[in-house]
Amino acid sequence: AFASVVDRLLASPHYGERMAQHWLDVVRYADSAGFANDYERGNAWRYRDYVVRTFNSDKPYNQFVREQLAGDELYEDAKPEDQNSELLIATGFLRMGPWELTGMEVAKVARQRFLDDVSNSVGETFLAHSLQCARCHDHKFDPVPTRDYYSLQAVFATTQLAERPTPFLPGENLSGFEEKKYLELRRAEYLAVLVELDDQLLTAAQTWFREQGVNPARWNATVENVPTKPATNRRREFKDVFQAARSTLLKEGLPENQFPPKYVGFTPQDYGNERVARKGLERLRWELDRYEPFALAVYNGRTPQVVSITSPVRMPANRMTAGDLEETCVLTGGDPFGTGEKVKPGVLSVLGVLQKTSIPNGVEGRRQAFAEWVASAENPLTTRAIVNRIWLWHFDQPIAGNPNNFGSTGKKPTHPELLDWLAATFVEQGWSFKAMHRLIMTSDVYRRSTRHPDHTTLAEKDPTGTSYAAFKPRRLTAEELRDSMLAATGELNLALGGIPNRPEINLEAALQPRQVMGTFAAAWTPNPLPQQRHRRSIYALK
């Protein structure tokens, strides 16, 4: 009877949501990019739903690994009729780290930040090993030399970030897309404010010329020649005429006392309105992308020269010719400008015979070869890392103390033979999550009572509960607690997938002005309808 209950739970579509919540925490899933602007990743929700589908379909873990590390390469290698756009969505894993979008950081530094982040994230997620200590010097405690770190990083040296065209899949939840029209109305309001302020600046400019006694002829000619937007023939659709004219004259070398200041005639209120509208337009470019058939993904190519990014990036047609073909070098002290010995793509040499894995040195194929090495049954870290996580998800404590760090600074396994056996069994069972869950949940150790006949002695001899003589209760997570309360009152919306929802949160937090670069972000606005707000916590905007 108990086995039937386990099978019923594993067959539930909500099983995928629960397991996905665990995995998304591991990969640091977020719907925004962090840093000062914290722009929304409009298409990140498609990666989240891909993870839910993966667990529900019981996709083998080794294939799950391959798709997240090299889904785009697998997609390109497939015949056109066999190409599955879900492979592009899977590479959203590589986009989960923070992304600098302020333009205040040198492009080379921002690029190196991405490479460092993705290298360490891959190490912690799949190999249960933190690699960042080897960025500046050989690892002080584990056999990971700096050369290994940069060899592994070279795997991602030709990986570029983009939102790639990816048609919506038949099973994807597209409900809530009607909200797009309200964002477009807000966009029109922001544009109207900027057009009005631009007219105000142009009028104030003529007043400035009269008061300063400066001939406005060159200014007027420049204003008339500001490029128009052909699609609408509205000269101020996106480009401010006043600022465009100033920029042109500055480039031509005209002294600044010969044309008006940048915000001539503006009051503090005008300046504030301009900042809010301009930043609001920037943020809407990212938010509106959530309704478009694109995937938060990557591609192989040369590294483009980018100063700042103010809207979602698309994959360029000239990806193999424009930009720089990066050569990975050991960086002295981790300094992006302290280039030392050149290295080729490789893997961790400490794993003995597996170091002979051949990884191409060209633009294409690096990540696919690396993914095969990670997903190999012979890799001693990959399977142990994931079964250790599965054990943690069931018992609230892992077999090896730090699931992200099997190294010397992590805790040694309490039951190393059990960890080895679970890893071997996981492979024998086809890398199946559901088979491993079934094995654990029907075991004697999982089904033990929370009460022990001699709990006082047990507490003295085994205060951490690692003997598993009794099942140790665990606290509900914040997500579980919220979802349980909604389920108990019958208010929980059980729909799967879709764009992020905005639940009600503490009013003090919701109304707190959140400063972003140059102005403030809009206050948190919950969805208007209860069925929108009361979805599972996994779908809340993060």
C-alpha positions in Angstrom: 0.0 0.0 0.0 2.8 2.4 0.9 4.5 1.7 -2.4 1.3 2.6 -4.2 1.2 5.9 -2.4 4.8 6.6 -3.5 4.0 5.7 -7.1 0.9 8.0 -7.0 3.0 10.9 -5.7 5.7 10.4 -8.3 3.1 10.3 -11.1 1.6 13.6 -10.0 2.4 16.6 -12.2 3.1 18.5 -9.0 6.1 16.2 -8.3 8.0 18.0 -11.0 7.2 21.4 -9.4 8.6 20.2 -6.0 11.7 18.7 -7.4 12.2 21.7 -9.7 12.1 24.0 -6.7 15.1 22.1 -5.3 17.0 22.2 -8.6 16.3 25.9 -9.2 17.7 26.7 -5.8 20.9 24.8 -6.7 21.4 26.7 -10.0 20.4 30.1 -8.3 17.4 30.7 -10.5 16.2 34.3 -10.7 13.9 36.3 -13.0 16.3 39.3 -12.9 19.9 39.8 -13.6 21.1 41.5 -10.5 23.5 44.5 -10.1 22.4 48.1 -10.0 19.8 47.9 -12.7 18.5 44.4 -11.9 16.7 44.2 -15.3 14.2 41.3 -15.7 15.2 38.2 -17.6 12.0 38.1 -19.5 12.3 34.6 -20.8 13.8 32.9 -17.7 10.4 31.4 -16.9 10.8 29.0 -19.9 13.9 27.5 -18.3 12.1 27.1 -15.0 9.2 25.2 -16.8 11.8 23.1 -18.7 13.1 21.9 -15.4 9.5 21.0 -14.2 8.9 19.0 -17.4 12.3 17.3 -17.0 11.4 15.9 -13.6 7.9 15.0 -14.5 9.1 13.0 -17.6 11.9 11.4 -15.6 14.4 12.4 -18.1 17.7 10.6 -17.3 20.0 12.8 -15.3 23.0 12.4 -17.7 20.8 13.8 -20.5 19.6 16.6 -18.3 23.3 17.5 -17.7 24.1 17.4 -21.4 21.2 19.6 -22.3 21.9 22.3 -19.8 25.6 22.5 -20.6 25.4 22.1 -24.4 21.8 22.1 -25.5 22.4 24.6 -28.3 25.2 22.5 -29.7 23.0 19.4 -29.6 20.3 21.4 -31.4 22.7 22.5 -34.1 24.0 19.0 -34.6 20.5 17.5 -35.1 18.8 17.1 -38.5 16.3 20.0 -39.1 13.4 17.6 -38.7 14.8 16.4 -35.4 15.7 19.7 -33.8 13.9 20.2 -30.5 13.8 23.9 -29.4 13.6 22.7 -25.8 17.4 22.1 -26.1 17.9 25.9 -26.5 15.7 26.6 -23.5 17.8 24.2 -21.4 20.9 26.4 -21.8 19.2 28.9 -19.6 21.3 27.2 -16.9 24.3 29.0 -18.2 22.5 32.3 -17.8 21.5 32.0 -14.1 24.4 34.0 -12.7 24.4 37.8 -12.2 24.9 39.8 -15.3 26.4 43.3 -15.3 24.3 45.7 -17.4 25.1 49.2 -16.1 27.9 50.0 -18.6 30.0 51.2 -15.6 32.3 48.2 -15.7 35.0 47.6 -18.4 33.6 45.1 -20.9 36.6 42.8 -20.4 36.0 42.7 -16.7 32.3 42.0 -17.1 33.1 39.2 -19.5 35.6 37.7 -17.1 33.0 37.9 -14.3 30.7 35.8 -16.4 33.4 33.2 -17.1 34.4 33.0 -13.5 30.8 32.6 -12.4 29.8 30.0 -14.9 33.0 27.9 -14.2 32.4 27.9 -10.5 28.7 27.3 -10.9 29.3 24.2 -13.1 31.8 22.9 -10.5 29.4 23.3 -7.6 26.2 22.1 -9.4 27.5 19.0 -11.2 30.8 18.1 -9.6 30.1 19.2 -6.0 33.3 21.2 -6.0 33.9 24.9 -5.6 36.6 25.9 -8.1 36.8 29.6 -7.4 39.7 29.2 -5.0 41.9 28.2 -7.9 41.2 31.4 -9.8 44.1 33.3 -8.3 46.4 30.5 -7.2 46.6 26.7 -7.0 43.8 25.5 -4.6 45.2 25.6 -1.1 43.4 22.5 0.1 42.3 20.4 -2.9 44.3 19.1 -6.0 43.0 21.7 -8.4 45.8 23.8 -9.9 45.1 27.2 -11.4 45.9 25.8 -14.8 43.0 23.3 -14.5 40.7 26.1 -13.5 41.5 28.1 -16.7 41.5 25.0 -18.8 37.9 24.3 -17.7 37.1 28.0 -18.2 38.3 27.8 -21.7 35.4 25.4 -22.4 33.2 28.5 -22.2 35.5 31.0 -23.9 33.4 30.9 -27.1 30.1 30.9 -25.3 28.1 34.1 -25.8 24.8 35.3 -24.3 21.6 36.0 -26.3 17.9 35.6 -26.3 17.4 33.2 -29.2 14.3 32.7 -31.3 12.5 29.7 -29.9 8.8 29.0 -30.8 6.5 28.3 -27.9 6.1 24.6 -27.3 2.6 22.9 -27.4 2.8 22.2 -23.6 3.9 25.7 -22.5 1.4 27.7 -20.5 0.7 31.0 -22.2 -2.0 32.2 -19.9 -1.6 35.8 -18.6 -0.2 37.1 -21.9 -3.1 39.6 -22.0 -1.1 41.6 -19.4 1.2 42.6 -22.3 -1.3 45.3 -23.5 -1.1 47.1 -20.1 2.7 47.2 -20.3 2.4 48.6 -23.8 0.0 51.3 -22.5 2.6 52.2 -19.9 5.3 52.3 -22.6 3.1 54.7 -24.6 2.8 56.9 -21.5 6.5 57.0 -21.0 7.1 57.8 -24.7 4.5 60.7 -24.5 6.4 62.2 -21.5 9.7 62.1 -23.3 8.2 63.6 -26.5 6.7 66.4 -24.5 9.9 67.0 -22.6 11.9 67.0 -25.9 9.6 69.7 -27.3 10.1 71.6 -24.1 13.9 71.4 -24.5 13.7 72.5 -28.2 11.6 75.5 -27.2 13.9 76.4 -24.3 16.9 76.1 -26.7 15.6 79.0 -28.8 15.2 81.1 -25.7 18.8 80.3 -24.7 20.1 81.4 -28.1 18.2 84.7 -27.8 19.5 85.3 -24.3 23.1 84.3 -25.1 23.2 86.2 -28.4 24.5 83.1 -30.2 23.6 82.5 -33.9 21.3 79.4 -33.9 21.7 78.6 -37.6 24.0 75.6 -37.2 21.9 74.3 -34.4 18.7 74.6 -36.4 20.2 72.8 -39.4 21.4 70.0 -37.1 18.0 69.6 -35.6 16.4 69.4 -39.0 18.8 66.6 -40.0 18.3 64.4 -37.0 17.6 60.9 -38.5 13.9 59.8 -38.6 12.6 56.4 -37.7 11.4 55.0 -41.1 8.9 52.5 -39.7 6.7 55.2 -38.2 8.2 58.4 -39.6 7.9 59.7 -36.0 11.2 61.4 -35.4 10.9 61.1 -31.6 9.8 57.4 -31.4 13.0 56.5 -29.5 15.6 59.1 -30.3 15.4 62.5 -28.6 15.9 65.3 -31.2 17.4 67.7 -28.7 20.0 65.3 -27.3 20.8 63.9 -30.7 21.5 67.4 -32.0 23.8 68.1 -29.0 25.6 64.8 -29.6 26.2 65.6 -33.2 27.7 69.0 -32.5 29.9 67.6 -29.8 31.3 65.1 -32.2 31.9 67.8 -34.8 34.0 69.7 -32.2 31.8 72.8 -31.8 32.6 74.5 -28.5 29.9 73.8 -25.8 29.2 77.5 -25.3 27.8 77.6 -28.9 24.8 75.4 -28.1 22.4 74.9 -25.1 23.2 72.8 -22.0 22.0 69.3 -21.8 18.9 70.1 -19.7 18.3 73.7 -20.6 15.2 75.2 -18.9 14.5 72.0 -16.9 13.0 72.3 -13.4 13.9 69.6 -10.8 10.4 68.1 -11.5 11.1 68.0 -15.2 14.4 66.2 -14.6 12.8 63.7 -12.3 10.0 63.0 -14.9 12.6 62.5 -17.6 14.6 60.0 -15.5 11.6 58.0 -14.5 10.3 57.8 -18.0 13.6 56.9 -19.6 14.5 54.2 -17.1 10.9 52.9 -17.2 11.3 52.4 -21.0 14.5 50.6 -20.5 12.9 48.2 -17.9 9.9 47.6 -20.1 12.1 46.4 -23.0 13.1 43.5 -20.8 9.7 42.9 -19.2 7.9 42.8 -22.6 10.3 40.1 -23.8 8.6 37.6 -21.5 5.7 37.4 -24.0 7.9 36.8 -27.0 9.0 33.4 -28.5 12.6 33.7 -27.4 14.7 31.7 -25.0 17.3 32.9 -22.4 20.1 31.0 -24.1 23.6 31.0 -25.5 25.5 30.5 -28.8 29.0 29.8 -29.9 30.9 32.7 -31.6 33.3 35.5 -31.2 33.0 37.8 -28.3 31.3 41.1 -29.4 32.6 44.5 -28.3 29.8 45.7 -26.0 29.9 49.0 -24.0 26.5 48.7 -22.3 23.3 46.7 -22.8 19.9 48.4 -22.6 17.6 45.8 -24.2 17.5 42.0 -24.7 20.4 40.7 -26.9 19.7 38.8 -30.0 22.1 36.3 -31.7 24.0 38.2 -34.4 24.1 36.9 -38.0 27.9 37.5 -38.1 28.7 35.6 -34.9 31.7 33.9 -36.5 33.3 37.0 -38.0 32.5 40.0 -35.8 34.3 40.4 -32.5 37.2 38.8 -30.8 38.1 35.1 -30.7 39.2 34.7 -27.1 42.3 32.9 -26.1 42.2 31.7 -22.5 45.2 32.4 -20.4 46.1 31.8 -16.8 45.3 35.2 -15.1 47.9 36.3 -12.6 46.0 36.8 -9.3 42.7 36.4 -11.2 43.3 39.9 -12.8 41.6 40.0 -16.3 44.5 42.1 -17.5 47.2 40.0 -15.9 47.5 37.5 -18.8 50.0 34.7 -18.4 50.4 31.2 -19.9 47.9 30.2 -22.6 45.7 27.1 -22.0 43.5 24.9 -24.1 40.1 23.6 -23.1 40.3 20.8 -20.6 39.0 19.1 -17.5 40.2 18.4 -14.0 43.5 16.5 -14.1 43.0 15.0 -10.7 40.5 12.6 -12.0 43.2 10.5 -13.6 42.3 8.6 -16.8 39.4 10.9 -17.4 41.7 13.9 -18.0 42.4 12.4 -21.5 39.0 13.6 -22.6 39.5 15.4 -25.9 37.8 18.8 -26.1 38.0 20.7 -29.4 40.0 24.0 -29.5 37.8 25.5 -32.2 34.7 27.7 -31.7 32.2 24.9 -31.9 31.8 21.7 -29.8 33.7 22.6 -26.6 30.7 22.4 -24.3 29.3 19.2 -25.8 32.6 17.4 -25.3 32.8 18.7 -21.8 29.2 17.7 -21.1 29.9 14.2 -22.1 32.8 14.1 -19.6 30.6 15.5 -16.8 27.7 13.1 -17.7 30.0 10.0 -18.0 29.2 7.1 -15.7 33.0 6.9 -15.1 33.0 10.4 -13.6 33.3 9.7 -9.9 31.9 13.1 -8.9 28.7 13.6 -11.0 26.6 10.7 -9.7 27.8 11.1 -6.1 26.9 14.8 -6.2 23.4 14.3 -7.4 22.5 11.3 -5.1 23.9 13.3 -2.2 21.4 16.1 -3.1 18.5 13.7 -3.4 19.3 12.3 0.0 19.4 15.9 1.4 16.0 16.6 -0.2 14.4 13.7 1.6 16.2 13.7 5.0 17.1 17.4 5.3 20.7 16.5 5.7 23.1 15.2 3.1 25.4 12.2 3.4 28.4 14.4 2.6 28.0 17.5 4.7 28.3 20.2 2.0 26.4 19.3 -1.2 28.3 22.0 -3.2 31.8 21.0 -1.8 33.2 17.5 -1.7 36.6 19.0 -1.1 38.8 19.2 2.0 36.9 22.2 3.4 33.6 20.4 3.1 32.4 17.7 5.6 33.3 14.1 5.0 30.5 11.6 4.2 28.9 10.1 7.3 28.3 6.9 5.3 30.8 6.8 2.4 29.8 3.2 1.4 26.2 4.2 1.2 27.0 7.2 -1.0 29.1 4.9 -3.3 26.3 2.3 -3.5 23.6 4.9 -4.2 25.7 6.4 -7.0 26.3 3.0 -8.6 22.6 2.1 -8.3 21.6 5.4 -9.8 23.5 4.6 -13.0 22.2 1.0 -13.0 18.7 2.3 -12.9 19.2 4.5 -16.0 20.0 7.8 -14.1 16.3 7.9 -13.1 15.3 10.4 -10.4 12.0 8.6 -9.9 13.7 5.2 -9.4 16.0 6.7 -6.8 13.1 8.4 -5.0 11.2 5.1 -5.0 14.3 3.3 -3.6 14.8 5.7 -0.8 11.1 6.2 0.1 10.4 2.5 0.3 13.5 1.8 2.4 13.5 1.0 6.1 15.5 4.1 7.0 12.9 6.4 5.4 9.9 4.7 6.9 11.2 4.7 10.5 9.2 6.4 13.2 10.1 9.8 14.5 9.9 8.4 18.0 12.7 6.2 19.3 12.1 3.8 22.3 15.1 5.4 24.1 15.2 8.9 22.7 17.3 10.2 25.6 20.1 7.8 25.0 19.8 8.4 21.2 20.0 12.2 21.7 23.2 11.7 23.7 24.9 9.3 21.4 23.7 10.7 18.1 22.8 14.4 18.5 23.0 15.0 14.7 20.8 12.1 13.7 23.3 10.6 11.4 22.6 7.0 12.6 19.1 7.3 11.2 17.8 5.2 14.1 14.7 7.5 14.0 13.4 9.7 11.2 14.2 13.3 12.1 11.3 15.7 11.3 12.2 18.8 9.3 10.8 22.2 9.1 8.7 23.3 6.1 10.5 25.7 3.8 9.0 29.2 3.3 7.6 28.0 -0.1 6.1 24.9 1.4 4.5 26.8 4.3 2.8 29.4 2.0 1.6 26.7 -0.5 0.3 24.5 2.3 -1.8 27.4 3.8 -3.3 28.2 0.4 -4.0 24.5 -0.2 -5.7 24.1 3.2 -8.0 27.0 2.4 -8.8 25.8 -1.1 -7.2 28.9 -2.7 -4.1 27.3 -4.3 -4.1 27.6 -8.1 -2.7 24.3 -9.3 -2.0 25.4 -12.9 1.4 24.4 -14.2 4.0 26.7 -15.7 3.7 30.1 -17.3 5.0 33.6 -16.8 5.9 34.6 -13.3 3.1 35.8 -10.9 3.3 38.5 -8.4 1.8 37.4 -5.0 1.0 39.7 -2.2 3.9 40.5 0.0 4.5 42.6 3.1 3.3 46.2 2.3 6.2 47.8 4.0 8.5 45.9 1.6 6.3 46.3 -1.4 6.1 50.1 -1.1 9.8 50.6 -0.2 11.4 52.6 -3.1 13.9 50.4 -4.7 16.8 52.4 -6.1 18.2 51.3 -9.5 20.9 53.1 -11.5 19.7 56.6 -12.3 16.3 56.5 -10.6 13.9 54.2 -8.9 12.1 51.0 -10.0 8.3 50.8 -9.8 6.8 49.6 -6.5 5.9 45.9 -6.3 2.4 45.5 -7.7 0.6 42.2 -7.0 -1.5 40.6 -9.7 -5.1 41.9 -9.5 -6.9 38.5 -9.4 -6.6 35.9 -6.5 -6.2 33.0 -9.0 -3.1 34.9 -10.4 -1.6 35.7 -7.0 -2.3 32.3 -5.4 -0.1 30.1 -7.6 2.6 27.9 -6.2 5.6 29.7 -4.9 7.9 28.3 -7.6 6.1 30.6 -10.0 6.5 33.8 -8.0 8.6 36.5 -9.7 12.1 36.2 -8.2 
